[in-house]
Amino acid sequence: MKPIRRSTKQCLAGVTCLLAFACAGAAVAADAPVSARRPADTMAERVVACVACHGEQGRATTDGYYPRIAGKPAGYLFNQLVNFREGRRQNATMRYLVANLPDAYLQEIADHFAAQNPPYAAPQPPVASAAVLERGRVLVSGGDASKGLPACATCHGSALTGTAPAVPGLIGLPRDYLNAQFGAWSNRVRRAAAPDCMAQITSRLSAEDLGAVTAYLAAQTVPPHAVPAMAAASDPKAPLECGSMRRGAP
């Protein structure tokens, strides 16, 4: 079933309505027994606000802004929830939703979405030229040694579907979202555990190369049944040290 596309205003309105509904329900049931008005503590109830923007099962779409969270490595999802809670990532709605949630609760949510694997939506038709897409492919698969840029595939997996436990996939995401994240790193609005390798990489990308990378990534079709690769103990050291690649690191 194709997920419903939602704008930022719709998502914010949806969260507001959820909160308003909860408050109204509490007022109506003020005289009822506590056991009767307490919602069931199920995972479905916990993630109602999540799927309002990220789509059923966290599948999202490829023609909006909100990223797919289904099937992302649990360590990555947990790290990002903590980052929003601690202010290393900036989004008012996300910060509000996780501000008072403990690590154990966030880990359960991360584990839930990591276990989802609904089909990916088809990518949007590329709007970049063939030359731009080729430059993106070169950077993604081989990097650029002259600029100190490692290949994206080195850390994010040869299939670009991520590497467990903490490196996310790069394909199946809207280009608007990819551009926004590079912009956030460039402006230090998004941060990660030191050493912040993505901030280093972003600082070495020209505007043209950044656009080429996101155009190429957003144009890729995700293989059926794609899952994050497992990092082997014998894997060579990453070209840049990344604090967020450690399990449990932000």
N, C-alpha and C positions, 0 to 999 in steps of 0.2 A: 504494500500500500504506500503510495507516495505521501511523504510528510507534508504537513501544511507549512507554507512559507510565512514567516512572521517578521515584521519590521521591528526596529528598536522600540518605537512607541507602543506597538502592540504587546511586546514582551514586558515592558515596564508596566503597562496597564494590566497585563495578566497577573503579574506579581502583586500589584496593588489590590486587584480584585480578590485575589486569594487571601491577602491579609485582612481586607475588609470583611470578607465572608467569614473568616475565622473569628473576628471580633464580634460580628453580629450574632453568629451562632453562640458564642460564649454568653452574650447578654441574654439571649432568649432562654438559654438553658441554665441561667444563674441559679435557679431553685432546684434543679435536677440533681440527683446523686452524682458524686464525682465520677464514679465508674461509668455512668451513662453518658456523660458529656466528653469524656476523654477519648480522643481519636485513637484508633488502633495503631500501635507502633510497628508498622510494616514498612518494608523498603519502598513499596508503591507510594505510601503516604509521604515518606521522607523525600522522595525525588519529584514530587508534584511540581515544585517551583523550577526544578532543573529542566524538566522536559517541556515546560512552557516556552522556553527559548531554544533549547538544544534539540527539540523534537523527540518523538516517542522512541524510547530505548537509547536516546542520545545520538540518533543517526544524523540529524541536521540535514542540510541541503548543500549544493555546490553553487547556488546562485544568490546567496545572502551574505550575512556577516558572521553569524554564529558558527563556531567550529563543531565538527563531529567529535563527540567524546566517547562514543561507543567503540570498544575494542582498543582504546589507547592503553599503554602499559599502566598497571595500577600504581606503580611507584611515581610515574609522571603525573597522573591525575591527583594523587595525594599531595605531591609537592606543590601543584598549582593551587589547590584549595588552601593549603597553608600559606602560600604566597599572597593570595587575596586576603586572607585573614590578617596577616602580619603587615600588609601594605606594600609588599614588594611588587605586586601587580595592582593596577588601578582600574577598578570598575565598581561604581557605587552600588549597583544591585548585587553583584557577587559579594562585595565586602559586607553588605547588610545581611545577606543570607548566611554567611559563615562566621560572622564576627564572634559569636559566643559558643561555637561548636568545638568540642574537644577533639584531639587527634584521633582517638579510637573511633569516634562517630564519622569523621571525615574519611578514615581508612575504609570503613564499611561501604560508604558511598562510592569511593574510588574502586573498590573491588567489584561492586555491583556493575558499574558501567564498563569496567575492563572486561567483564565476562560476556557483554553483549556483542553480537556480531551480525547485525542486520545487513542486508545488501547495501552497497554504496550506490549513490545516485550517479548518473552519467555526468562527466565533466561538461562545463559550459564550452561552447565553441571558442577557440582562441581568437583574440582580437589583435595579437601581435604578429609581426611579419615573420617569415620563415627564418630570416637572419637573426632576429631577436630570440626566437625559440631555440635556434641552434646554439647561440651563445649561452642561453640558459642551460641547455643540455650539457654543454662542456663544463660549465661551472659546477653543476650538480653532480656529475659523474666523475669529473677529473680535477676540479678545482683550478686554481691559478697560482702556481708556485711563485711567480714574479711579484704577486701581491700578498703572499703568505696566506692564501685562501685554501684550506683543505676542501676536498670534495664533500658535499652534503652526505653522500652515500657512505662515507667512512664511519660516521656515527649513527646516522639514521637508518642504516641497513641498505644493502644492495638493491632491494626492491622498494626502498623509501617508505616502508610500512612501519618503521620504528624498531627499536631494540629494547627488549625487557632487561632490567626492570624499570628504567626511568627515561628512555629517549623516545619521543613521540614520532609517529609517522608524519610525512609531509605531503602526501598525496591524498586526494579526496577532500581537500579543504578549499573554501572560497578564496579567490585571489584577493578580494578586499580584506579578508582576515589576515592573510599572509603579509600583505603590504602594511597593515596596521601594526602587526607585531614587530616587523623590522623598524618601523617608525618609532615604536615605543622603546625598543632597545637603543635606538639612535639618540632619543631624547631622554634616556635614563628613566623613563616612566615605568618600564618593565625591567626587573632585575632578578638575578638568581644567586645561588650560593657562590661565593668566591672560590676560585677564579671563574668569572662569568665569561665563558668562552663565546657565547652567542653575541655578547656585547662587543667582544674583540673582533669577531667575524664581521659584524655589521659595520663597524668603524672602518673596515678595509674595503667595503663594497662601494663602488660608485653608484650614483642614482641609476645609471643605465644598466649596470650589471644587476643591481637589486631588482629592477623591473624585469629583466630577462629571466632571472631565477624564478620569480613568482609567476610569471607568464607560463614558463615551462612546467612548473609543478602543478599549477591549476589546470593545465590541459591534459594531464595524465589520467588514463583510465585505471582504476584500481582493479587488480586481478580478483577473480572470485575467491571467496574464502580467505582473503588476505588477513594475516595476523602478524604481530610484531615478531621479529627474529629473536632468538635467544642468544645472549652474549656468552660466548665460551670463555672459560677460565684462561685459555691459551691465546685469546685475542691479543694482537699487538697493542701497544700503548697508543691511545688516541693522539692525533697530531697536535691537539691543544688540550691542556688539562682543564676539565670541566667539573666544577664543584657539584653541579646538579646531577651528574651521572652516578653519584654515590647513592645507594639505597637509603631512602628516608631523608636525603638532603633536599633543601628547598630549591 
